[in-house]
Amino acid sequence: MSNRFIQPLPGQGRIVEKTAKGNDLQRGERLQIMLDEDELKALDDFRYTNRMPSRAAAVRELLRRGLAGSWPDSSITGARSEAFGVLRSPSPEAEKD
């Protein structure tokens, strides 16, 4: 059962999602990703090791860390989506579109 409630804003016609406690959700965009069983286990292991409150919080923390340490890498330019995995880096020979 979901712990979120969707309610229209009075007079504005916009939909605002609410948490189970009735608070407005602070993030307006959703991102859906597909993970295989091993990737999901790695995410959950990270979450529990770091005492994160949710999978979403763990994903945001991993994104923050990854973006903080990222730099342009021409070897991944044009690689297909399936070349990018959580537990493996794209190979330099990744199939191009």
C-alpha positions in Angstrom: 0.0 0.0 0.0 1.3 3.4 -0.9 1.9 6.0 1.7 1.4 8.9 -0.6 -1.7 10.8 -1.3 -2.4 13.0 -4.4 -4.5 16.2 -3.8 -5.3 19.1 -6.1 -4.2 22.5 -5.0 -7.2 24.7 -4.4 -8.0 27.0 -7.3 -4.8 26.1 -9.2 -5.6 22.9 -10.9 -2.2 21.5 -10.1 -1.7 18.2 -8.4 0.5 18.1 -5.3 1.5 14.8 -3.8 1.3 14.4 0.0 3.2 12.0 2.3 1.3 9.8 4.7 1.7 12.5 7.4 0.1 15.0 5.1 3.2 17.0 4.2 3.9 18.2 0.6 6.5 16.1 -1.2 9.6 18.3 -1.6 10.7 16.8 -5.0 8.6 17.4 -8.1 10.1 15.0 -10.5 10.1 11.2 -10.6 12.8 9.0 -12.1 12.1 5.4 -12.8 15.0 3.0 -13.3 15.2 -0.8 -13.9 17.8 -2.8 -11.9 18.6 -6.5 -12.1 18.6 -8.6 -8.9 22.3 -8.1 -8.2 22.1 -4.3 -8.7 19.1 -4.1 -6.4 21.0 -6.1 -3.7 24.0 -3.8 -4.0 21.7 -0.8 -3.6 20.0 -2.3 -0.6 23.4 -3.3 0.9 24.6 0.3 0.6 21.3 1.6 2.1 21.5 -0.7 5.2 25.3 -0.3 5.7 24.8 3.5 5.7 21.5 3.5 7.6 19.6 5.3 4.9 15.9 5.7 5.4 14.8 4.6 1.9 16.0 3.3 -1.4 15.3 6.7 -2.8 17.6 8.4 -0.3 20.3 5.8 -1.1 20.0 6.5 -4.8 20.2 10.3 -4.2 23.3 9.8 -2.1 25.0 7.6 -4.7 24.1 10.2 -7.4 25.5 13.0 -5.3 28.7 11.1 -4.7 29.0 10.0 -8.4 28.4 13.5 -9.7 30.9 15.0 -7.2 33.6 12.8 -8.6 32.6 12.7 -12.2 34.5 14.1 -15.1 34.0 14.0 -18.9 34.9 10.6 -20.3 34.9 10.3 -24.1 35.0 6.5 -24.0 31.3 6.4 -22.9 30.0 8.9 -25.4 27.3 7.3 -27.6 27.2 4.0 -25.7 23.9 2.3 -25.5 21.8 2.3 -22.3 22.5 -1.4 -21.7 26.2 -0.7 -21.6 25.7 1.1 -18.3 25.2 -1.0 -15.2 25.4 -0.4 -11.5 27.9 -3.2 -10.8 30.0 -2.8 -14.0 31.4 0.2 -15.9 30.8 0.6 -19.6 33.6 -0.9 -21.6 35.6 1.3 -24.0 34.3 -0.9 -26.8 30.7 -0.4 -25.7 28.4 -0.8 -28.7 27.5 2.6 -30.2 24.1 3.6 -31.5 
